[in-house]
Structures are given as C-alpha cells and as structure tokens.
Amino acid sequence: MIKRIIALSAAMVLSGALVFAQAANSVSAYTTLEEPLAKALFELFQKETNITVNFVRLSGGEVVARLEAEAANPQASIWVGGVGLDHISAKSKSLTVPYKSRYASNIPVEFQDPQNYWIGLYVGPLTFVTNLDRAKELGIKPPQSWADLLKPEYKGLIRMANPNTSGTAYNVITTIRNINNGDENKTFEYMKKLDANIDQYTKSGSAPGKSVAIGEIPIALGFAHDQVKLKTEGANVVITAPSEGTGYELASMSMIKGGKDAVNAKKLYDWVLSSKDAQKLFASWYLLLVSKGAETHPNALSLSSVKTVAQDMAWDGHKVNKDRLLKRWTDEIGSTRK
C-alpha cells in the first residue's frame, strides 16, 4: 500500500532529496491547498480514476524553491493551488511547462496564462481577521485600514507570514506597492513600520489566522476564504477589508517541467478543471472558483464586496521584480529581527 508523503525533514528540503513513492498508476504532486482539502480532493480523484496522488503540502514560496533545487531531477509532475504570483514566478524561472487542457475553456481567459503555463482556480482578497474576545480584553478595536496596522496600540499584536516562503505575504508587499503607486521606497518604509507591530512571521500564509481563531494573537493578515472558514467553524472573529484597497490571489495550477508522471498529471489537471464534485469540494471551503457556472458558498467573501487595487500579476510575479522585492525585505526587515 502506497503511503502519502506529508512531511519533509529540513535536510531533505535543502538537498531536494525527496523521493516520492512510485506506482504504475500514480502521480506525484506538490500542493499549496490546505492539507485536509488537498487530502479530500486527491482521494476523490483516486476514487473516480483509480490514480493515486502522492502529494506534499508546501507553501507557495517553498514550492518554487523546491522546483529550483530539483530542476535537474524533478520529483513531482504537477503543482495544484498556491498564489498565482508564485506560479508566474515559476514560469519566469523556466520551472514549469505549458499545457492546453481541453477543459481550459471552462476558465475565463483573464484567469489564464496566455502561453498556457498556468491556469487560475479561485480568487480571494487579502483581509484582516481580529479575535473579538482578545480585542476586548486588550482594549483595542479591529483595524480597518493598512494605516491602522501601524498604530502603536497594535505593537506585538499582529501576525503575518514570511514573504520568502508565503505567496500570501508577498501579496501584502505588492499590495502596499500598488497603494503607493509603485514607489518601492515608500513601500518599505511602510513594511518597516509594520514590522514593529508584528510578533512573528510564519511559514504558511494561513497559519496566522489559525492563531487568531484560538486567541494566541489578536490580529492577523491573510486571505478571506481561510478566515471565513475559521469564523464559520465558531471562532469569535471579525473579518475586515482595508479601506485603501486590497490585493487578492488567483490560486492556480501548473505542470512541472520534466515531471516523470506527465500523463497522469494531465489527467489530474483536466479533472480539477472539469469535475463538478471537485468544484463542490472547493466551494465547501469558501473558495471563489473562477470556473464558469461553479457554485459559491453563501458565506464566501467575494471580490466585488471589497475595494481592490489594480494588480499587475505578470509584473508582480516576474522573477526579476519578485527577487528584488524579497531581497529588500530580507535585507531591511527579515535579517534585522532577533
């Protein structure tokens, strides 16, 4: 019986020495979906096709780093989920290959790469989530704007992910850059001030919200669908969209260059785009699918309900721009933390 791989040691991550369990009727995948969702999705695929998915769950930045480390000997064939900016970065680093699925027509053209390197699955805005019990206890109000996050009363009370490992957090940087009309000096002036109020940077973009749900920290930054799930499951939280405007993700899917299970990877790719059962599963996690005619959970927070910035995803995701922004964040912020 093939065992699904769900964890990696630090040494394996650095060396790229991961070896997936192999079988004649299987496919190896990286995913940035939440672990329970990924497990349910791939088990549903196996039930319908008899193809086993051996998967590893990583944050978006970790997937790109892994693909670079394994470029000479790819260990997976498909990447499912993850912020679209990371998929664009992978394309610009020549880590993925184009695939024109016969079901691509289910996705509006504005949510697809023109050269078919990646395809969008769902969208979600960046929002703040505040634990109301902790806020009352501390005598603070939920932040309503990006400017609010810099207030001294929030010192040490905000959590977000590390942009080097999380596409969610990198989207925070690009959003602030958009708000500042592309001025990167002003962007990093803001990020330095925000850093004074951050208690810690997590590896995954969804982790800060989970900490808010249990009251470990009162405020977190993340994508709305993750926060809506926490609220629906009973957490006493409020979700707010920043008044100046906010960025959003276009979670995507890509084929990995040199993947050994290309045939089954394409079958999985096609199935994700076409299966009504898969769409229902995504919707049950409050994800806003971009597929034509897909259902939407009534509790999901739509892009139309918030003010969004004018994102240039191709610019934001290009390796030159992303590498520069991440280096600056690391040099000026990440490396200065004790």
C-alpha positions in Angstrom: 0.0 0.0 0.0 1.4 3.3 -1.0 1.7 5.8 1.8 1.1 9.5 1.1 4.1 11.7 2.0 3.0 14.6 4.2 6.2 15.7 5.9 9.8 16.6 5.0 12.9 16.9 7.1 14.9 20.2 6.8 17.8 18.3 5.3 15.6 16.9 2.6 14.1 20.3 1.8 17.6 21.8 1.4 19.0 19.0 -0.6 16.0 18.3 -2.8 16.4 14.6 -1.9 12.7 13.8 -1.7 11.8 10.6 -3.4 8.1 10.0 -3.8 6.5 6.6 -3.5 6.1 5.4 -7.1 3.4 3.1 -8.7 2.3 2.4 -12.2 -1.0 4.2 -11.7 0.0 7.2 -9.6 1.1 10.8 -9.9 3.4 12.9 -7.7 2.2 16.4 -6.8 3.1 19.5 -4.8 0.1 21.4 -3.4 -0.4 24.6 -1.6 -4.0 23.8 -0.7 -4.8 23.3 3.0 -3.8 19.8 4.0 -7.3 18.5 4.7 -8.7 20.0 1.5 -5.8 18.5 -0.6 -6.3 15.1 1.0 -10.0 15.1 0.3 -9.5 16.4 -3.3 -6.9 13.8 -4.2 -8.8 11.0 -2.6 -11.9 12.0 -4.6 -9.7 11.9 -7.8 -8.4 8.5 -6.9 -11.9 7.2 -6.3 -13.1 8.4 -9.7 -9.9 7.4 -11.7 -8.1 4.8 -9.7 -5.0 7.0 -9.9 -3.2 7.6 -6.6 -1.8 11.1 -5.8 1.3 11.1 -3.7 1.5 14.7 -2.5 3.5 17.1 -0.4 1.9 20.2 1.0 4.2 23.2 0.9 3.7 27.0 1.0 4.0 28.7 -2.4 7.5 30.0 -1.9 8.6 26.6 -0.7 7.3 25.0 -3.9 9.3 27.4 -6.1 12.4 26.8 -4.0 11.9 23.1 -4.2 11.4 23.2 -8.0 14.6 25.1 -8.4 16.5 22.7 -6.2 15.1 19.7 -8.2 15.3 21.2 -11.6 17.8 18.6 -12.8 15.7 15.7 -11.4 12.1 16.8 -10.8 10.3 14.8 -8.1 6.8 15.9 -8.9 4.8 16.5 -12.0 2.1 18.9 -11.1 1.5 21.8 -8.7 -2.0 22.3 -7.5 -3.1 25.5 -5.7 -1.0 28.4 -4.4 -1.0 32.1 -5.1 -0.8 32.8 -8.8 2.2 35.1 -8.4 4.2 32.1 -7.3 3.1 30.2 -10.5 4.1 33.2 -12.6 7.5 33.3 -10.8 7.9 29.5 -11.6 7.1 30.2 -15.2 9.7 33.0 -15.4 12.3 30.7 -13.9 11.5 28.0 -16.5 10.4 25.6 -13.9 7.0 24.8 -15.5 5.8 23.8 -18.9 2.7 24.8 -20.9 -0.3 22.6 -21.1 -3.5 23.4 -23.0 -6.3 21.4 -21.4 -9.4 20.6 -23.4 -11.3 22.0 -20.3 -9.4 25.3 -20.3 -12.4 26.9 -21.9 -14.2 26.5 -18.5 -11.9 29.2 -17.2 -12.3 32.9 -18.4 -9.3 34.0 -20.4 -8.4 36.7 -17.9 -7.6 34.0 -15.4 -5.3 32.0 -17.6 -1.7 32.4 -18.7 -1.6 33.4 -22.4 1.0 30.8 -23.1 -0.8 28.1 -21.1 1.8 27.8 -18.3 -0.7 28.2 -15.5 -4.4 28.3 -15.1 -6.5 30.0 -12.3 -8.7 28.0 -10.0 -10.1 30.5 -7.4 -9.7 34.1 -6.2 -9.6 35.6 -2.7 -8.9 39.0 -1.3 -6.4 39.9 1.4 -8.1 40.8 4.6 -7.6 41.3 8.3 -9.0 39.0 10.9 -9.4 40.0 14.6 -10.3 37.9 17.6 -13.0 39.9 19.3 -12.5 38.4 22.7 -8.8 39.2 22.7 -9.5 42.7 21.3 -12.0 43.4 24.1 -9.5 42.1 26.7 -6.7 44.3 25.4 -8.9 47.3 24.8 -8.3 47.6 21.1 -10.5 47.9 18.1 -10.2 45.8 14.9 -8.1 47.6 12.3 -10.0 49.0 9.3 -7.1 50.1 7.1 -3.5 49.5 6.2 -2.7 52.7 8.0 -4.4 51.4 11.2 -2.0 48.5 11.3 0.8 50.9 12.1 -0.8 52.3 15.3 1.3 51.9 18.4 -1.5 50.1 20.3 -1.0 47.1 18.0 2.6 46.7 18.8 3.4 42.9 19.0 -0.3 42.1 18.4 -0.2 41.3 14.6 0.9 38.2 12.8 1.6 37.5 9.2 3.6 35.1 7.1 7.2 35.5 5.8 7.1 36.6 2.2 10.1 34.4 1.3 8.0 31.3 2.0 4.4 32.6 1.6 2.7 33.9 -1.5 0.1 35.4 0.8 2.7 37.6 2.5 4.4 38.5 -0.8 1.0 39.7 -2.0 1.0 42.0 1.0 4.2 43.7 -0.3 2.8 44.0 -3.8 -0.4 45.4 -2.5 1.4 48.1 -0.4 3.5 48.9 -3.5 0.2 49.4 -5.5 -1.2 51.6 -2.9 2.0 53.7 -3.1 1.7 53.9 -6.9 4.8 51.8 -7.4 7.1 53.7 -5.1 9.2 51.0 -3.5 10.9 53.3 -1.0 7.5 54.2 0.4 6.6 50.6 0.3 9.4 49.5 2.5 9.1 52.5 4.8 5.6 51.1 5.5 6.8 47.5 5.8 9.4 48.6 8.4 6.8 50.4 10.4 4.5 47.4 10.2 7.4 45.1 11.3 7.4 46.9 14.7 3.9 45.6 15.3 4.5 42.0 14.0 5.0 39.4 16.8 6.3 36.8 14.3 6.4 35.7 10.7 5.1 32.2 10.0 6.0 29.9 7.1 2.4 29.5 5.8 0.0 32.2 4.9 -2.9 30.5 6.6 -1.2 29.9 9.9 -1.6 33.5 11.4 -5.4 33.3 11.0 -5.5 29.9 12.8 -3.6 31.5 15.7 -6.2 34.3 15.9 -9.0 31.8 16.0 -7.6 30.2 19.2 -6.8 33.6 20.7 -3.0 33.2 20.6 -2.7 36.5 18.8 -5.5 39.1 18.3 -4.9 40.2 14.7 -3.6 38.5 11.5 -3.3 39.2 7.8 -4.4 36.5 5.3 -6.8 35.6 2.6 -10.5 35.9 3.3 -11.6 32.3 2.5 -9.3 30.9 5.2 -10.7 33.4 7.7 -14.3 32.8 6.7 -13.8 29.1 7.4 -12.5 29.9 10.9 -15.5 32.2 11.6 -18.0 29.7 10.2 -16.5 27.0 12.4 -17.2 29.1 15.5 -14.2 31.4 16.1 -15.4 34.7 17.6 -13.6 36.8 14.9 -14.4 39.7 12.6 -13.0 40.0 9.1 -12.3 43.4 7.7 -11.1 44.6 4.2 -8.6 47.5 4.3 -10.3 50.8 3.2 -7.5 51.9 1.0 -7.9 48.9 -1.2 -6.5 45.4 -1.1 -4.8 42.8 -3.2 -6.0 39.3 -4.0 -4.8 35.9 -5.0 -5.6 33.9 -8.1 -4.8 30.4 -6.9 -3.5 28.5 -9.8 -2.2 25.1 -11.2 0.9 24.3 -13.3 2.6 21.4 -14.9 6.2 20.9 -13.6 9.0 20.8 -16.2 10.5 17.4 -16.6 7.9 15.7 -14.3 8.0 11.9 -14.6 4.2 11.3 -14.3 3.2 13.7 -17.1 0.4 11.6 -18.4 -1.4 11.1 -15.1 -0.6 14.7 -14.2 -2.5 15.9 -17.2 -5.4 13.7 -16.2 -5.4 15.3 -12.7 -5.2 18.8 -14.3 -8.1 18.0 -16.6 -10.2 16.6 -13.7 -9.6 19.5 -11.4 -10.9 21.8 -14.2 -13.9 19.7 -15.1 -15.2 17.7 -12.1 -18.4 19.0 -10.6 -17.6 17.1 -7.4 -14.2 18.8 -7.2 -15.9 22.2 -7.6 -18.3 21.4 -4.8 -15.5 20.4 -2.5 -13.6 23.7 -3.2 -16.9 25.7 -2.7 -17.3 24.0 0.7 -14.0 25.6 1.8 -15.5 29.1 0.9 -13.3 29.4 -2.2 -14.5 31.6 -5.0 -14.0 29.5 -8.1 -13.4 31.2 -11.4 -14.7 28.3 -13.4 -17.8 29.2 -15.4 -21.0 28.1 -13.7 -19.3 27.0 -10.5 -21.3 27.2 -7.3 -20.3 29.6 -4.5 -20.8 29.1 -0.8 -23.2 31.8 0.6 -20.7 32.7 3.3 -17.8 33.3 0.9 -16.5 36.9 0.7 -16.5 37.9 -3.0 -14.0 40.3 -4.7 -17.0 42.5 -5.6 -17.7 43.2 -1.9 -14.3 44.8 -1.3 -12.2 47.6 -2.8 -9.3 46.0 -4.7 -6.1 47.5 -6.1 -5.2 47.3 -9.7 -2.8 44.4 -9.7 -0.4 43.7 -12.5 0.1 40.0 -11.8 2.7 39.5 -14.6 4.8 42.3 -13.1 4.4 41.1 -9.5 5.2 37.5 -10.3 8.2 38.0 -12.6 11.4 36.7 -11.1 13.3 39.9 -11.5 10.8 42.0 -9.7 10.0 39.4 -7.1 13.6 38.5 -6.3 14.4 42.2 -5.9 11.4 42.9 -3.6 12.1 39.8 -1.5 15.8 40.6 -1.2 15.0 44.0 0.0 12.5 42.7 2.6 15.1 40.2 3.8 17.9 42.7 4.0 15.9 45.5 5.6 13.4 43.6 7.7 13.8 39.8 7.9 17.5 39.8 8.7 17.2 42.5 11.4 14.8 40.5 13.6 16.2 38.8 16.7 
